């Protein structure tokens, strides 16, 4: 009888109920976590870079300003950015992240990438604040909440990353389990 296998768990033989392939499944799970982490870091850097490039061009200056969207521009007074600019920058890198992780089903992709993106963007915001205010990161993390830009950027990124899907016609159930 065929093996039943769910994403991220070892295969369970339906005839015996015994687990097998646990080491391989653990390795795959670790590789998935590493890939998601790497994509999240690259995406965060690209998101801030793309947003700053759009700011420098003066492009997409539409909508209400999103505070703390470019945390390293706080001292220059340009950390708040227009909503459309923020959405375009972070949606474009989110689509790239989704394409890079398209082998993952959408729900696990969202479940893994959203908290990673939120944590990294928040950490970047807090780190920028600590540098600009010459405070220790531990003091900033314990006393300051990141601005709304962090949440807007992470949510736009995550939603855009959920758009790319698997290639049509793929029926291999063990693609990235």
DRENDO-1510 file (C-alpha; in Angstrom, 1 decimal, always signed):
<recs>
REC; n; res; u; v; w
REC; 1; UNK; +0.0; +0.0; +0.0 .
REC; 2; UNK; +1.2; +3.5; -0.7 .
REC; 3; UNK; +2.9; +5.6; +2.0 .
REC; 4; UNK; +1.0; +8.5; +3.4 .
REC; 5; UNK; +3.2; +11.6; +3.9 .
REC; 6; UNK; +2.4; +15.1; +5.1 .
REC; 7; UNK; +4.5; +18.2; +4.7 .
REC; 8; UNK; +7.4; +18.2; +7.1 .
REC; 9; UNK; +6.7; +14.9; +8.7 .
REC; 10; UNK; +8.2; +11.4; +8.3 .
REC; 11; UNK; +6.4; +9.0; +6.0 .
REC; 12; UNK; +4.0; +6.6; +7.8 .
REC; 13; UNK; +3.4; +3.3; +6.2 .
REC; 14; UNK; -0.4; +2.7; +6.1 .
REC; 15; UNK; +0.0; -1.0; +6.5 .
REC; 16; UNK; +2.3; -1.1; +9.5 .
REC; 17; UNK; +2.0; +2.3; +11.1 .
REC; 18; UNK; +5.8; +2.5; +11.4 .
REC; 19; UNK; +7.7; +5.6; +10.7 .
REC; 20; UNK; +10.6; +5.5; +8.2 .
REC; 21; UNK; +12.7; +8.2; +6.5 .
REC; 22; UNK; +12.8; +10.3; +9.7 .
REC; 23; UNK; +16.4; +11.4; +9.2 .
REC; 24; UNK; +15.7; +12.4; +5.6 .
REC; 25; UNK; +12.5; +14.3; +6.6 .
REC; 26; UNK; +14.4; +16.1; +9.4 .
REC; 27; UNK; +17.1; +17.0; +6.9 .
REC; 28; UNK; +14.5; +18.3; +4.5 .
REC; 29; UNK; +12.8; +20.3; +7.2 .
REC; 30; UNK; +16.1; +21.9; +8.2 .
REC; 31; UNK; +16.9; +22.7; +4.6 .
REC; 32; UNK; +13.4; +24.3; +4.2 .
REC; 33; UNK; +13.9; +26.4; +7.3 .
REC; 34; UNK; +17.4; +27.4; +6.1 .
REC; 35; UNK; +16.0; +28.3; +2.7 .
REC; 36; UNK; +13.1; +30.4; +4.2 .
REC; 37; UNK; +15.6; +32.2; +6.5 .
REC; 38; UNK; +18.0; +33.0; +3.6 .
REC; 39; UNK; +15.1; +34.2; +1.4 .
REC; 40; UNK; +13.7; +36.3; +4.3 .
REC; 41; UNK; +17.1; +38.0; +4.8 .
REC; 42; UNK; +17.7; +38.7; +1.1 .
REC; 43; UNK; +14.1; +39.9; +0.7 .
REC; 44; UNK; +14.4; +42.3; +3.7 .
REC; 45; UNK; +17.6; +43.8; +2.3 .
REC; 46; UNK; +16.0; +44.1; -1.2 .
REC; 47; UNK; +12.8; +45.5; +0.2 .
REC; 48; UNK; +14.6; +48.4; +2.0 .
REC; 49; UNK; +16.9; +48.9; -0.9 .
REC; 50; UNK; +14.0; +49.0; -3.5 .
REC; 51; UNK; +12.0; +51.3; -1.2 .
REC; 52; UNK; +14.9; +53.7; -0.8 .
REC; 53; UNK; +15.6; +53.7; -4.6 .
REC; 54; UNK; +12.0; +54.6; -5.2 .
REC; 55; UNK; +12.3; +57.4; -2.6 .
REC; 56; UNK; +15.4; +58.7; -4.3 .
REC; 57; UNK; +13.6; +58.8; -7.6 .
REC; 58; UNK; +10.6; +60.5; -6.1 .
REC; 59; UNK; +8.4; +57.8; -7.6 .
REC; 60; UNK; +4.9; +56.7; -6.5 .
REC; 61; UNK; +4.4; +59.6; -4.1 .
REC; 62; UNK; +0.7; +58.6; -3.5 .
REC; 63; UNK; -1.3; +57.8; -0.3 .
REC; 64; UNK; -0.8; +58.5; +3.4 .
REC; 65; UNK; +2.7; +58.3; +4.8 .
REC; 66; UNK; +3.6; +55.1; +6.5 .
REC; 67; UNK; +5.8; +55.9; +9.6 .
REC; 68; UNK; +9.1; +54.0; +10.1 .
REC; 69; UNK; +9.0; +52.5; +6.6 .
REC; 70; UNK; +12.7; +53.4; +6.0 .
REC; 71; UNK; +14.1; +53.3; +9.5 .
REC; 72; UNK; +17.6; +54.3; +8.5 .
REC; 73; UNK; +16.2; +57.6; +7.1 .
REC; 74; UNK; +14.7; +58.6; +10.5 .
REC; 75; UNK; +17.4; +61.3; +11.2 .
REC; 76; UNK; +17.0; +62.7; +7.7 .
REC; 77; UNK; +13.3; +63.0; +8.3 .
REC; 78; UNK; +12.4; +60.7; +5.4 .
REC; 79; UNK; +11.6; +57.4; +7.2 .
REC; 80; UNK; +7.8; +57.8; +6.6 .
REC; 81; UNK; +7.0; +56.9; +3.0 .
REC; 82; UNK; +3.9; +57.1; +0.9 .
REC; 83; UNK; +1.7; +54.0; +1.1 .
REC; 84; UNK; +1.8; +53.2; -2.7 .
REC; 85; UNK; +5.6; +53.3; -2.7 .
REC; 86; UNK; +5.8; +51.0; +0.3 .
REC; 87; UNK; +3.3; +48.5; -1.2 .
REC; 88; UNK; +5.0; +48.5; -4.6 .
REC; 89; UNK; +8.5; +48.0; -3.2 .
REC; 90; UNK; +7.5; +45.2; -0.7 .
REC; 91; UNK; +5.0; +43.5; -3.0 .
REC; 92; UNK; +7.7; +43.2; -5.7 .
REC; 93; UNK; +10.2; +41.6; -3.4 .
REC; 94; UNK; +7.5; +39.5; -1.9 .
REC; 95; UNK; +6.7; +38.1; -5.3 .
REC; 96; UNK; +10.4; +37.3; -5.7 .
REC; 97; UNK; +10.4; +35.5; -2.4 .
REC; 98; UNK; +7.3; +33.6; -3.3 .
REC; 99; UNK; +8.9; +32.5; -6.6 .
REC; 100; UNK; +12.0; +31.4; -4.7 .
REC; 101; UNK; +9.9; +29.3; -2.3 .
REC; 102; UNK; +7.2; +28.3; -4.9 .
REC; 103; UNK; +8.0; +24.6; -4.2 .
REC; 104; UNK; +6.4; +25.0; -0.8 .
REC; 105; UNK; +2.6; +24.9; -0.6 .
REC; 106; UNK; +1.2; +28.4; +0.0 .
REC; 107; UNK; +0.0; +27.9; +3.6 .
REC; 108; UNK; +3.3; +26.5; +4.9 .
REC; 109; UNK; +5.1; +29.2; +2.9 .
REC; 110; UNK; +3.0; +31.9; +4.6 .
REC; 111; UNK; +3.4; +30.3; +8.0 .
REC; 112; UNK; +7.2; +30.2; +7.7 .
REC; 113; UNK; +7.9; +33.4; +5.9 .
REC; 114; UNK; +5.5; +35.8; +7.7 .
REC; 115; UNK; +7.1; +35.6; +11.2 .
REC; 116; UNK; +10.6; +35.5; +9.7 .
REC; 117; UNK; +9.9; +38.7; +7.7 .
REC; 118; UNK; +8.2; +40.4; +10.6 .
REC; 119; UNK; +11.1; +39.6; +13.0 .
REC; 120; UNK; +13.8; +40.6; +10.6 .
REC; 121; UNK; +12.1; +43.9; +9.5 .
REC; 122; UNK; +11.4; +44.7; +13.2 .
REC; 123; UNK; +14.9; +43.9; +14.2 .
REC; 124; UNK; +16.3; +46.2; +11.4 .
REC; 125; UNK; +14.0; +49.0; +12.5 .
REC; 126; UNK; +15.1; +48.6; +16.2 .
REC; 127; UNK; +18.7; +48.3; +15.2 .
REC; 128; UNK; +18.5; +51.5; +13.1 .
REC; 129; UNK; +16.8; +53.3; +16.0 .
REC; 130; UNK; +19.5; +52.1; +18.4 .
REC; 131; UNK; +22.3; +53.3; +16.1 .
REC; 132; UNK; +20.6; +56.7; +15.5 .
REC; 133; UNK; +19.9; +57.3; +19.1 .
REC; 134; UNK; +23.3; +55.8; +20.2 .
REC; 135; UNK; +21.5; +53.5; +22.6 .
REC; 136; UNK; +22.1; +49.8; +23.3 .
REC; 137; UNK; +20.0; +47.4; +21.3 .
REC; 138; UNK; +18.9; +45.7; +24.4 .
REC; 139; UNK; +17.5; +49.0; +25.8 .
REC; 140; UNK; +15.7; +49.8; +22.6 .
REC; 141; UNK; +14.2; +46.3; +22.3 .
REC; 142; UNK; +12.9; +46.5; +25.9 .
REC; 143; UNK; +11.4; +50.0; +25.7 .
REC; 144; UNK; +10.4; +50.7; +22.1 .
REC; 145; UNK; +7.8; +49.2; +19.8 .
REC; 146; UNK; +8.6; +49.4; +16.1 .
REC; 147; UNK; +6.5; +51.7; +13.9 .
REC; 148; UNK; +3.6; +50.8; +11.7 .
REC; 149; UNK; +5.9; +50.5; +8.7 .
REC; 150; UNK; +7.2; +47.2; +10.1 .
REC; 151; UNK; +3.8; +45.6; +10.1 .
REC; 152; UNK; +2.7; +47.0; +6.7 .
REC; 153; UNK; +5.9; +45.9; +5.1 .
REC; 154; UNK; +5.8; +42.4; +6.5 .
REC; 155; UNK; +2.2; +41.9; +5.6 .
REC; 156; UNK; +2.6; +43.1; +2.1 .
REC; 157; UNK; +5.6; +41.0; +1.6 .
REC; 158; UNK; +3.9; +37.9; +3.0 .
REC; 159; UNK; +0.7; +38.3; +1.0 .
REC; 160; UNK; +2.7; +38.9; -2.2 .
REC; 161; UNK; +4.9; +35.8; -1.5 .
REC; 162; UNK; +1.7; +33.7; -1.3 .
REC; 163; UNK; +0.8; +34.6; -4.9 .
REC; 164; UNK; +3.3; +32.4; -6.9 .
REC; 165; UNK; +2.2; +28.8; -7.0 .
REC; 166; UNK; +3.5; +25.5; -8.0 .
REC; 167; UNK; +4.1; +24.8; -11.6 .
REC; 168; UNK; +1.0; +23.5; -13.3 .
REC; 169; UNK; +1.0; +19.8; -14.1 .
REC; 170; UNK; +3.2; +18.8; -11.1 .
REC; 171; UNK; +1.9; +15.8; -9.4 .
REC; 172; UNK; +4.9; +14.7; -7.4 .
REC; 173; UNK; +3.6; +14.5; -3.8 .
REC; 174; UNK; +7.2; +14.4; -2.3 .
REC; 175; UNK; +8.4; +17.6; -4.0 .
REC; 176; UNK; +9.5; +19.3; -0.8 .
REC; 177; UNK; +8.1; +17.4; +2.0 .
</recs>
